[in-house]
């Protein structure tokens, strides 16, 4: 193997049902895919693999404070409240995992290149048959960001299950026992999963300006990060521009300063534009429905119990036999509601959530969330941004317009490895 390392209810009262009418229960997508996973074997050429290696927090700090000795770096981190020994521990866990991954490729005669975010190039992507990310969800998002089509698979390996949940990665046991997982991949014991992504067209002034890039852990340089380099600053023109990065998780649109109210117009599936004031809007895919959007929309057991109590107090038809003090009943309702927020990653639709909508005589809002195949958002903001997967931020000020949709050719090709 050639390894090239580049540096760097019974019945529930009808009122309760009405409160939950917007819920669309979905079967859990993993059970659906895994149930049919063993029906056939897939032949795929894994002869050339590109591994995108995570930059660990320790490596990041070393790069950030490159002029400090190891002892001074330790003191610097301790002054800041960071645990130096813990950084070293997780750095070592990651690299031991990486060694096992590379050893598995070598044992199977697979040519492998290893790179990191600063050297992740289209030349390497073109060379490889498949991209593996070694790290957490952030590394997987970085790996997928440069894959523009649905024909080159990206597979994520969780190299530290003690610190990363890894929603986008191979399950924990398959990541830990990667040698066995690789054998299954080479034997075709997996199925393809095409994760829908959001295509975005921007229209407005300076839409082709370079976006702010948020690095994996924190700002590398607070001053330079906040300074954009406009391409058309002398004579700005209104242009239509397709953002090259496809959103795998979500798109956020709103004022950069969260304390400010975001003012914008939006259209759902080519419907009429309507005005909104809120704390911004989040548009997610099925993949992203388990992340930010889920945490915004989910209900606590306490909230559900309170709603049931209120419903019970208002029901006067004698049918108010609702067991609000039955913990199992309340937990089931809570889980059912929260599960309904999640939808399958291969569905070609988006879920939108309007955060903290302003509702008054001027601004009405029938629902703060829903589904769409196409969304248009037109800015009336002063200092707003459009952020893709929490990593790229584009200016989105008054007059700018974003058109978002999901198309099959933009899906990301990933795998579901068969379970034993």
C-alpha positions in Angstrom: 0.0 0.0 0.0 1.2 3.5 -0.8 0.4 5.9 2.1 1.0 9.5 1.2 0.6 11.7 4.3 0.1 15.3 3.5 1.0 17.6 6.3 -0.8 19.5 7.6 -54.6 5.5 23.9 -56.9 4.0 23.7 -58.6 7.2 22.9 -57.1 10.5 23.5 -59.3 13.6 23.8 -59.9 15.2 20.4 -58.4 18.4 21.6 -55.1 16.7 22.3 -55.2 15.2 18.8 -55.8 18.7 17.3 -52.7 20.0 19.1 -50.6 17.4 17.3 -52.3 17.4 13.9 -49.1 18.7 12.2 -47.2 15.5 13.3 -46.5 13.1 10.5 -45.2 9.9 12.0 -42.3 8.3 10.1 -40.9 4.8 10.4 -37.3 5.0 11.6 -35.2 5.0 8.4 -32.5 2.7 9.8 -35.0 -0.1 10.3 -36.3 0.3 6.8 -32.8 0.3 5.2 -31.4 -2.5 7.3 -34.4 -4.7 6.8 -33.7 -4.9 3.1 -30.0 -4.6 3.3 -29.2 -8.3 2.8 -31.2 -8.7 -0.4 -28.2 -8.3 -2.7 -24.5 -7.7 -2.8 -22.9 -4.7 -4.4 -19.7 -4.7 -6.4 -17.7 -1.5 -6.0 -14.0 -0.7 -6.6 -12.3 0.2 -3.4 -8.8 0.0 -4.8 -8.0 3.7 -4.3 -9.0 5.3 -1.1 -8.6 8.9 0.1 -8.7 9.3 3.9 -9.5 12.8 5.2 -7.8 12.9 8.6 -9.3 15.0 11.4 -7.2 17.8 12.8 -7.3 17.1 16.6 -7.8 19.8 19.1 -4.2 19.3 20.3 -2.9 19.8 16.7 -5.1 22.9 16.3 -3.7 24.5 19.5 -0.1 23.6 18.5 -0.7 25.3 15.2 -2.3 28.3 16.8 0.5 28.8 19.3 3.3 27.5 17.1 6.0 29.7 18.8 5.4 28.2 22.2 7.3 25.3 23.7 5.3 22.3 24.9 5.6 23.4 28.5 4.5 26.9 27.7 1.6 25.6 25.6 0.5 23.5 28.5 0.5 26.6 30.8 -1.3 28.7 28.2 -4.1 26.1 27.9 -4.3 25.7 31.7 -4.7 29.5 32.1 -7.5 29.4 29.6 -9.3 26.6 31.5 -8.5 23.9 28.9 -7.4 20.4 30.0 -4.0 19.8 28.4 -3.8 16.1 29.4 -7.3 15.5 28.1 -6.3 17.0 24.7 -3.3 14.7 24.6 -5.4 11.7 25.5 -8.0 12.2 22.8 -5.2 13.1 20.3 -3.7 9.7 21.0 -7.0 7.9 20.8 -7.6 9.3 17.4 -4.2 8.4 16.0 -4.4 4.9 17.4 -7.7 4.5 15.5 -6.2 6.0 12.4 -3.3 3.5 12.6 -5.8 0.6 12.7 -7.7 2.0 9.8 -4.6 2.3 7.6 -3.4 -1.1 8.7 -6.8 -2.6 7.5 -6.4 -0.9 4.1 -2.8 -2.2 3.8 -3.7 -5.8 4.7 -6.2 -5.7 1.8 -3.8 -4.3 -0.7 -5.6 -1.0 -1.0 -3.7 2.1 -2.2 -4.3 4.9 0.3 -3.6 8.5 0.5 -4.1 10.5 3.7 -4.7 14.2 3.8 -6.1 16.9 6.2 -8.4 19.9 5.7 -5.7 22.3 4.6 -4.5 20.0 1.8 -7.9 18.4 0.8 -7.8 18.9 -2.9 -9.9 18.2 -6.0 -6.9 16.4 -7.5 -7.0 13.8 -4.6 -10.8 13.5 -4.9 -10.5 12.8 -8.6 -7.8 10.2 -8.0 -9.8 8.3 -5.4 -12.7 5.8 -5.9 -14.0 6.5 -2.4 -13.5 9.1 0.4 -13.2 8.0 4.0 -13.3 10.6 6.8 -11.5 9.7 10.0 -12.7 11.8 12.9 -16.2 13.0 13.9 -19.3 14.5 12.2 -17.4 17.7 11.5 -14.7 15.9 9.4 -17.4 14.0 7.5 -19.1 17.3 6.7 -15.8 18.7 5.5 -15.2 15.6 3.3 -18.6 15.8 1.7 -18.5 19.5 1.1 -16.2 19.1 -1.9 -18.2 16.2 -3.4 -20.5 17.8 -6.0 -22.1 14.7 -7.5 -23.9 11.6 -6.4 -21.4 9.0 -7.8 -18.4 9.2 -5.4 -19.2 7.7 -2.0 -18.2 9.2 1.3 -17.9 6.9 4.4 -17.3 8.3 7.9 -15.3 6.4 10.6 -15.7 7.5 14.2 -12.1 7.5 15.6 -13.1 8.5 19.1 -16.4 7.2 20.3 -15.8 8.6 23.8 -16.1 12.2 22.5 -18.1 12.0 19.3 -21.7 10.7 18.9 -21.1 10.3 15.1 -24.6 10.6 13.7 -23.2 10.7 10.1 -20.7 8.0 10.6 -20.5 4.2 10.7 -22.1 2.9 13.9 -19.8 2.8 16.8 -19.2 -1.0 16.7 -18.5 -0.8 13.0 -16.0 2.0 13.5 -14.2 0.3 16.4 -14.0 -3.0 14.5 -13.1 -1.4 11.2 -11.2 -4.3 9.9 -14.3 -6.5 9.9 -16.3 -3.6 8.5 -13.9 -3.2 5.6 -14.2 -6.9 4.9 -18.0 -6.5 4.5 -17.5 -3.5 2.2 -15.1 -5.4 0.0 -17.6 -8.4 -0.1 -20.4 -6.1 -1.1 -22.3 -6.5 2.1 -23.7 -3.0 2.3 -26.4 -0.9 0.7 -26.2 2.6 -0.7 -27.9 5.5 1.1 -28.3 8.7 -0.9 -28.5 11.6 1.5 -30.4 14.5 0.1 -28.6 17.9 0.0 -29.8 21.4 -0.5 -28.9 23.4 -3.6 -28.8 27.1 -3.1 -28.9 29.9 -5.6 -28.2 33.4 -4.4 -29.3 36.6 -6.1 -28.1 40.0 -5.1 -25.1 42.3 -4.9 -21.7 40.7 -4.3 -23.1 37.3 -4.0 -19.9 35.8 -5.4 -17.8 37.2 -2.5 -15.8 34.6 -0.7 -17.7 33.2 2.3 -16.4 33.3 5.8 -15.0 29.8 6.6 -15.5 28.7 10.1 -12.7 26.3 11.1 -13.5 23.1 13.0 -12.8 24.2 16.6 -12.8 27.9 16.9 -11.7 31.1 15.1 -8.1 30.8 13.9 -7.9 34.6 13.7 -10.8 36.7 14.9 -9.7 39.8 13.0 -9.2 38.2 9.6 -12.3 36.0 9.9 -14.5 38.9 10.1 -13.0 40.7 7.1 -14.4 39.7 3.7 -12.7 40.3 0.4 -15.4 41.5 -2.0 -14.8 40.8 -5.6 -17.1 43.5 -7.0 -16.8 46.2 -4.3 -16.4 49.1 -6.7 -19.4 48.5 -8.9 -21.7 46.0 -7.3 -24.2 44.3 -9.6 -27.1 42.1 -9.0 -26.2 38.6 -10.0 -27.5 35.1 -9.8 -25.0 32.7 -8.3 -25.1 29.0 -7.5 -23.3 28.4 -4.2 -20.8 25.6 -5.0 -21.3 23.9 -1.6 -24.4 21.7 -1.1 -25.9 21.7 2.4 -26.0 18.3 4.0 -27.5 19.2 7.4 -29.1 22.6 7.2 -29.1 26.3 6.1 -29.5 29.1 8.5 -30.7 32.5 7.4 -30.9 35.5 9.8 -29.2 38.5 11.3 -25.6 37.8 12.3 -26.3 39.3 15.7 -28.9 37.0 17.2 -30.4 39.7 19.5 -31.7 41.5 16.4 -35.0 40.6 14.8 -34.6 39.1 11.3 -37.0 40.5 8.7 -37.6 38.7 5.4 -40.1 37.4 2.9 -40.5 33.8 2.1 -42.3 31.6 -0.4 -43.1 27.8 -0.1 -43.2 25.7 -3.2 -43.6 28.6 -5.5 -46.5 30.0 -3.5 -47.0 33.8 -2.8 -44.3 35.7 -0.8 -45.3 36.5 2.8 -43.6 38.6 5.4 -41.9 37.2 8.5 -40.1 38.6 11.5 -38.3 36.1 13.7 -35.0 35.1 15.1 -34.1 33.6 11.7 -35.1 30.5 9.7 -33.5 27.1 9.5 -34.0 24.8 6.5 -32.8 21.2 7.0 -32.6 17.9 5.2 -33.6 14.5 6.6 -30.0 14.2 7.6 -30.1 17.5 9.5 -33.5 16.7 11.1 -31.7 14.8 13.9 -29.5 17.8 14.7 -30.3 21.5 15.2 -33.9 21.4 13.9 -34.6 18.5 16.2 -33.4 20.3 19.2 -35.3 23.5 18.4 -38.6 21.6 17.8 -38.5 18.8 20.4 -40.8 19.0 23.4 -39.9 18.0 27.0 -41.9 15.6 29.1 -42.7 18.6 31.4 -44.2 20.6 28.4 -46.3 17.6 27.2 -47.6 17.0 30.7 -48.6 20.6 31.0 -50.5 20.6 27.7 -52.3 17.4 28.7 -53.3 19.1 32.0 -54.6 22.1 30.1 -56.5 20.0 27.7 -58.1 18.0 30.5 -59.2 21.1 32.3 -61.0 22.4 29.1 -62.7 19.2 28.1 -66.3 19.3 29.4 -67.9 16.5 27.4 -67.2 13.9 30.1 -64.5 12.4 28.0 -61.5 13.7 29.9 -60.1 10.5 31.1 -56.6 11.4 30.2 -53.9 9.9 32.5 -51.7 13.0 32.9 -50.0 11.5 35.9 -49.1 8.3 34.1 -45.4 8.7 33.4 -45.4 6.0 30.8 -48.3 7.6 28.9 -46.7 11.1 29.0 -43.3 9.7 27.9 -44.9 7.8 25.0 -46.6 11.0 23.8 -43.4 13.0 24.1 -41.3 10.4 22.2 -44.0 10.1 19.5 -44.0 13.9 19.0 -40.2 14.1 19.0 -39.8 11.2 16.7 -42.1 12.8 14.2 -39.7 15.7 13.8 -37.2 13.3 12.1 -37.5 12.3 8.5 -35.5 10.0 6.3 -32.2 11.3 4.9 -32.9 10.2 1.4 -36.2 12.1 1.1 -36.0 14.9 -1.5 -37.7 17.6 0.6 -36.7 20.1 3.2 -38.1 21.0 6.6 -38.2 24.6 7.6 -38.4 26.0 11.1 -39.1 29.7 11.8 -37.4 30.5 15.1 -39.3 32.6 17.6 -41.8 34.1 15.1 -43.2 37.5 15.8 -47.0 37.3 15.8 -49.1 40.4 15.9 -51.6 42.5 13.9 -49.0 43.0 11.1 -47.2 39.7 11.1 -49.2 36.5 11.2 -47.9 33.0 11.4 -50.1 29.9 11.0 -47.3 27.5 11.6 -43.6 27.9 12.6 -42.5 24.8 10.8 -43.4 22.6 7.8 -42.0 20.8 4.7 -41.2 22.0 1.2 -39.5 21.0 -2.0 -38.6 24.5 -2.9 -38.1 27.6 -0.7 -37.4 31.2 -1.5 -36.2 33.7 1.1 -35.8 37.4 0.3 -33.9 39.4 2.8 -35.0 42.7 4.4 -32.2 42.5 7.0 -29.3 44.9 7.7 -26.4 42.6 8.6 -27.6 39.1 7.9 -25.9 35.8 6.8 -26.7 32.6 5.1 -24.8 29.8 6.8 -24.3 26.3 5.3 -23.8 23.4 7.8 -22.3 25.9 10.3 -19.2 26.2 8.3 -19.6 28.7 5.4 -21.3 32.1 5.8 -22.5 34.3 3.0 -23.7 37.9 3.2 -27.5 38.0 3.0 -28.6 41.6 3.3 -31.6 43.7 2.1 -32.5 42.7 -1.4 -30.7 39.4 -1.5 -32.7 36.3 -2.4 -32.0 32.7 -1.9 -33.7 29.8 -3.8 -33.3 26.4 -2.1 -34.3 23.0 -3.5 -33.3 19.3 -3.3 -32.5 17.5 -6.5 -31.6 13.8 -6.9 -28.3 14.5 -8.7 -27.1 16.5 -5.7 -27.5 13.7 -3.2 -24.5 12.4 -1.3 -23.7 8.7 -1.8 -23.0 7.0 1.5 -23.3 3.4 2.8 -25.2 1.3 5.3 -23.0 -1.7 6.2 -25.0 -4.9 6.8 -25.3 -5.9 10.4 -24.5 -9.5 11.4 
